[in-house]
Amino acid sequence: MWGIFLSRCLPIYRAVVPPFAGMMGVSALRAIPAIAAASALFYGAVLFVAYRLGANWNALSHALGDIGILLAGVALLVTALLVAALIRRRVARDG
């Protein structure tokens, strides 16, 4: 049950936990309480974070605006480096 609970708290694995619990022979009466408790904890945390972000939206949007310009520059640099590496690799391969 702890495995079901912990796996259900992980965002990537949430959707596959109930089918795998069934395939492993865990009865619904045993799996449903663990799944429900983990879902309540996960979505409670999501709601709490969303509430806190909404309460501080002005400060957050200002900070993200400044960071967004920096991240756009970093993304442009990374994209340019990847394109240069792909071109160099293609030229080296074609000889």
Backbone as numpy.savetxt, mean C-alpha at the origin, in Angstrom:
# Nx Ny Nz CAx CAy CAz Cx Cy Cz
-5.71 -18.87 14.11 -6.52 -17.68 14.11 -5.66 -16.42 14.11
-4.51 -16.47 14.79 -3.63 -15.30 14.80 -3.07 -15.03 13.40
-2.80 -16.08 12.66 -2.32 -15.91 11.29 -3.37 -15.24 10.42
-4.61 -15.66 10.58 -5.71 -15.03 9.82 -5.84 -13.58 10.23
-5.79 -13.31 11.53 -5.92 -11.95 12.03 -4.80 -11.05 11.49
-3.55 -11.50 11.62 -2.42 -10.68 11.19 -2.40 -10.51 9.67
-2.70 -11.57 8.94 -2.72 -11.47 7.48 -3.82 -10.54 7.00
-4.92 -10.53 7.69 -6.04 -9.66 7.30 -5.72 -8.19 7.58
-4.76 -7.91 8.44 -4.36 -6.53 8.72 -3.38 -6.00 7.68
-2.85 -6.85 6.83 -1.90 -6.42 5.80 -2.65 -6.05 4.53
-2.50 -4.82 4.04 -3.30 -4.36 2.91 -3.20 -5.22 1.66
-2.05 -5.74 1.33 -1.88 -6.50 0.09 -2.58 -7.86 0.17
-2.59 -8.47 1.32 -3.10 -9.83 1.47 -4.54 -9.91 1.94
-5.17 -8.78 2.22 -6.51 -8.76 2.80 -7.51 -9.57 1.99
-7.49 -9.44 0.68 -8.52 -10.06 -0.16 -8.39 -11.58 -0.24
-7.19 -12.10 -0.07 -7.00 -13.54 -0.24 -7.07 -14.34 1.05
-7.19 -13.67 2.18 -7.20 -14.39 3.45 -8.43 -15.29 3.60
-9.67 -14.81 3.37 -10.81 -15.70 3.56 -10.80 -16.94 2.64
-10.49 -16.81 1.33 -10.45 -18.02 0.52 -9.38 -19.02 0.98
-8.20 -18.50 1.37 -7.16 -19.41 1.83 -7.51 -20.05 3.16
-8.21 -19.33 4.02 -8.66 -19.93 5.28 -9.61 -21.08 4.98
-10.50 -20.90 4.01 -11.41 -21.98 3.62 -10.66 -23.15 3.02
-9.67 -22.88 2.17 -8.89 -23.97 1.56 -8.08 -24.74 2.60
-7.71 -24.07 3.68 -6.95 -24.73 4.73 -7.84 -25.49 5.71
-9.14 -25.44 5.47 -10.07 -26.20 6.30 -10.51 -25.49 7.57
-10.27 -24.20 7.67 -10.71 -23.44 8.85 -12.20 -23.17 8.68
-12.97 -23.54 9.68 -14.41 -23.35 9.58 -14.76 -21.86 9.64
-15.91 -21.53 9.07 -16.37 -20.14 9.07 -16.58 -19.64 10.48
-17.05 -20.50 11.38 -17.29 -20.08 12.77 -15.99 -19.69 13.47
-14.86 -20.25 13.03 -13.58 -19.89 13.62 -12.93 -18.72 12.89
-13.14 -18.62 11.57 -12.46 -17.59 10.78 -13.15 -16.23 10.86
-14.47 -16.22 10.91 -15.19 -14.95 10.86 -14.83 -14.01 12.02
-14.73 -14.47 13.27 -14.35 -13.52 14.33 -12.96 -12.89 14.12
-11.99 -13.69 13.66 -10.65 -13.15 13.42 -10.68 -12.16 12.27
-11.40 -12.49 11.20 -11.49 -11.60 10.04 -12.22 -10.31 10.42
-13.29 -10.43 11.18 -14.05 -9.24 11.58 -13.24 -8.34 12.50
-12.51 -8.92 13.45 -11.70 -8.12 14.36 -10.58 -7.41 13.61
-9.92 -8.11 12.68 -8.84 -7.50 11.91 -9.39 -6.40 11.00
-10.55 -6.63 10.40 -11.16 -5.62 9.54 -11.53 -4.38 10.34
-12.08 -4.58 11.53 -12.43 -3.44 12.39 -11.19 -2.65 12.76
-10.11 -3.33 13.09 -8.87 -2.65 13.45 -8.29 -1.90 12.24
-8.24 -2.56 11.08 -7.67 -1.96 9.88 -8.47 -0.74 9.45
-9.78 -0.89 9.31 -10.59 0.24 8.85 -10.71 1.32 9.91
-10.63 0.96 11.18 -10.58 1.97 12.23 -9.33 2.82 12.11
-8.20 2.18 11.81 -6.95 2.91 11.62 -7.03 3.81 10.39
-7.62 3.30 9.30 -7.78 4.10 8.08 -8.64 5.33 8.37
-9.74 5.13 9.07 -10.62 6.26 9.40 -9.93 7.27 10.31
-9.16 6.78 11.28 -8.45 7.68 12.18 -7.44 8.54 11.42
-6.67 7.89 10.54 -5.68 8.63 9.75 -6.37 9.63 8.83
-7.46 9.21 8.19 -8.20 10.13 7.31 -8.76 11.31 8.09
-9.27 11.07 9.27 -9.80 12.16 10.11 -8.70 13.14 10.48
-7.55 12.62 10.89 -6.44 13.49 11.28 -5.92 14.28 10.09
-5.84 13.65 8.92 -5.41 14.37 7.73 -6.41 15.45 7.35
-7.69 15.15 7.45 -8.72 16.13 7.12 -8.73 17.30 8.08
-8.44 17.04 9.35 -8.42 18.11 10.35 -7.26 19.07 10.13
-6.19 18.58 9.53 -5.01 19.41 9.29 -4.77 19.61 7.79
-5.84 19.69 7.01 -5.71 19.71 5.56 -4.93 20.92 5.05
-5.14 22.09 5.61 -4.44 23.28 5.11 -2.92 23.15 5.27
-2.48 22.74 6.42 -1.04 22.56 6.64 -0.50 21.43 5.77
-1.28 20.36 5.64 -0.84 19.23 4.83 -0.73 19.59 3.36
-1.72 20.30 2.83 -1.69 20.65 1.41 -0.54 21.62 1.12
-0.24 22.50 2.04 0.90 23.41 1.85 2.21 22.62 1.84
2.36 21.70 2.79 3.58 20.90 2.86 3.72 20.01 1.63
2.62 19.41 1.19 2.67 18.54 0.02 2.95 19.32 -1.25
2.48 20.56 -1.32 2.77 21.39 -2.48 4.26 21.63 -2.62
4.92 21.92 -1.52 6.37 22.13 -1.54 7.12 20.84 -1.86
6.69 19.75 -1.25 7.34 18.47 -1.49 7.05 17.98 -2.90
5.87 18.29 -3.43 5.49 17.83 -4.76 6.43 18.35 -5.84
6.86 19.59 -5.70 7.80 20.16 -6.68 9.13 19.41 -6.62
9.59 19.13 -5.43 10.83 18.37 -5.27 10.69 16.96 -5.85
9.59 16.29 -5.53 9.37 14.93 -6.03 9.21 14.90 -7.55
8.62 15.92 -8.14 8.51 15.99 -9.59 9.89 16.08 -10.22
10.77 16.87 -9.63 12.14 16.96 -10.12 12.88 15.65 -10.01
12.71 14.96 -8.87 13.36 13.66 -8.68 12.82 12.65 -9.69
11.50 12.65 -9.92 10.91 11.73 -10.89 11.42 12.01 -12.29
11.57 13.26 -12.65 12.10 13.62 -13.96 13.54 13.15 -14.10
14.35 13.33 -13.06 15.74 12.88 -13.09 15.84 11.36 -13.21
15.05 10.64 -12.43 15.06 9.18 -12.49 14.62 8.69 -13.86
13.59 9.32 -14.43 13.12 8.93 -15.76 14.21 9.17 -16.80
14.89 10.31 -16.72 15.97 10.60 -17.67 17.10 9.59 -17.54
17.45 9.21 -16.32 18.51 8.22 -16.11 18.11 6.85 -16.65
16.85 6.46 -16.45 16.39 5.18 -16.98 16.38 5.16 -18.50
15.94 6.24 -19.11 15.94 6.32 -20.57 17.38 6.26 -21.09
18.28 6.98 -20.46 19.68 6.95 -20.88 20.27 5.56 -20.74
19.97 4.86 -19.65 20.48 3.50 -19.45 19.90 2.55 -20.49
18.62 2.68 -20.81 18.03 1.82 -21.83 18.63 2.07 -23.20
18.85 3.33 -23.54 19.47 3.65 -24.83 20.89 3.11 -24.88
21.64 3.29 -23.81 23.02 2.79 -23.77 23.06 1.27 -23.89
22.13 0.60 -23.24 22.09 -0.85 -23.29 21.73 -1.33 -24.69
20.79 -0.66 -25.33 20.37 -1.04 -26.68 21.51 -0.81 -27.67
22.24 0.29 -27.54 23.37 0.57 -28.44 24.47 -0.47 -28.22
24.74 -0.83 -26.98 25.78 -1.83 -26.68 25.37 -3.20 -27.21
24.09 -3.52 -27.13 23.60 -4.81 -27.61 23.65 -4.90 -29.13
23.28 -3.82 -29.81 23.26 -3.81 -31.26 24.66 -3.64 -31.85
25.57 -3.19 -31.03 26.96 -3.10 -31.42 27.30 -2.03 -32.32
